[in-house]
Amino acid sequence: MSEAVELYRSLGFQVHLEPAKFKEEDERCNACIQAEDQKYRIIYVRRRTS
């Protein structure tokens, strides 16, 4: 994740990270993700304003 953030910043983007939220429709699929939820983030980027 930090590599992606560094890349976006080096290309001149502002970067904002938010915790990822997953639907709880299928507990079997989400069990691993929920156990390590601090690892997953949504990366928002936008061009820097002058």
VOBA-159285 format. One record per residue (C-alpha): residue in one letter; residue number from 1; y, x, z. Coordinates in pm, 1 decimal, padded with zeros to 6 digits. Example, Ala and Ser with C-alpha at 12.3 -4.5 7.8 and 13.67 -1.06 7.14 Angstrom:
+------+-----+----------+----------+----------+
| rest |  nr |       yy |       xx |       zz |
+------+-----+----------+----------+----------+
|    A |   1 | -00450.0 |  01230.0 |  00780.0 |
|    S |   2 | -00106.0 |  01367.0 |  00714.0 |
+------+-----+----------+----------+----------+
! end
This chain:
+------+-----+----------+----------+----------+
| rest |  nr |       yy |       xx |       zz |
+------+-----+----------+----------+----------+
|    M |   1 |  00000.0 |  00000.0 |  00000.0 |
|    S |   2 |  00245.0 |  00275.1 |  00087.9 |
|    E |   3 |  00191.1 |  00429.0 | -00257.1 |
|    A |   4 |  00295.6 |  00103.2 | -00424.1 |
|    V |   5 |  00601.9 |  00074.3 | -00200.1 |
|    E |   6 |  00703.1 |  00434.6 | -00272.8 |
|    L |   7 |  00657.8 |  00381.1 | -00646.4 |
|    Y |   8 |  00876.2 |  00069.6 | -00652.6 |
|    R |   9 |  01145.6 |  00243.3 | -00447.6 |
|    S |  10 |  01139.6 |  00549.9 | -00672.6 |
|    L |  11 |  01193.2 |  00318.1 | -00971.3 |
|    G |  12 |  01505.9 |  00177.9 | -00807.1 |
|    F |  13 |  01373.9 | -00143.8 | -00657.3 |
|    Q |  14 |  01440.6 | -00289.8 | -00315.0 |
|    V |  15 |  01109.4 | -00354.1 | -00142.0 |
|    H |  16 |  01025.3 | -00612.5 |  00122.0 |
|    L |  17 |  00683.1 | -00661.4 |  00281.6 |
|    E |  18 |  00559.2 | -00986.2 |  00434.5 |
|    P |  19 |  00228.6 | -01052.7 |  00609.2 |
|    A |  20 | -00021.7 | -01210.5 |  00372.4 |
|    K |  21 | -00132.6 | -01561.0 |  00464.8 |
|    F |  22 | -00460.6 | -01690.4 |  00334.3 |
|    K |  23 | -00587.1 | -02043.8 |  00315.4 |
|    E |  24 | -00864.1 | -02120.7 |  00558.7 |
|    E |  25 | -01065.9 | -02324.0 |  00309.4 |
|    D |  26 | -01365.6 | -02092.9 |  00315.8 |
|    E |  27 | -01416.6 | -01904.7 |  00640.8 |
|    R |  28 | -01691.2 | -01689.7 |  00488.4 |
|    C |  29 | -01450.2 | -01543.9 |  00234.8 |
|    N |  30 | -01165.2 | -01494.2 |  00480.0 |
|    A |  31 | -01357.2 | -01348.2 |  00775.4 |
|    C |  32 | -01304.3 | -00985.1 |  00672.9 |
|    I |  33 | -00942.5 | -01040.9 |  00579.3 |
|    Q |  34 | -00859.4 | -01217.9 |  00904.9 |
|    A |  35 | -01029.9 | -00944.2 |  01107.3 |
|    E |  36 | -00797.0 | -00684.0 |  00955.7 |
|    D |  37 | -00493.3 | -00895.7 |  00876.2 |
|    Q |  38 | -00250.8 | -00611.3 |  00950.3 |
|    K |  39 | -00376.8 | -00431.3 |  00637.7 |
|    Y |  40 | -00269.2 | -00700.7 |  00391.6 |
|    R |  41 |  00090.3 | -00757.8 |  00285.6 |
|    I |  42 |  00272.3 | -00930.1 |  00003.8 |
|    I |  43 |  00510.2 | -00694.3 | -00174.2 |
|    Y |  44 |  00838.4 | -00845.9 | -00291.0 |
|    V |  45 |  01060.0 | -00636.4 | -00516.4 |
|    R |  46 |  01397.9 | -00678.0 | -00681.9 |
|    R |  47 |  01634.3 | -00449.9 | -00864.0 |
|    R |  48 |  01893.3 | -00281.7 | -00648.8 |
|    T |  49 |  02244.1 | -00414.8 | -00686.6 |
|    S |  50 |  02524.6 | -00164.5 | -00738.1 |
+------+-----+----------+----------+----------+
! end
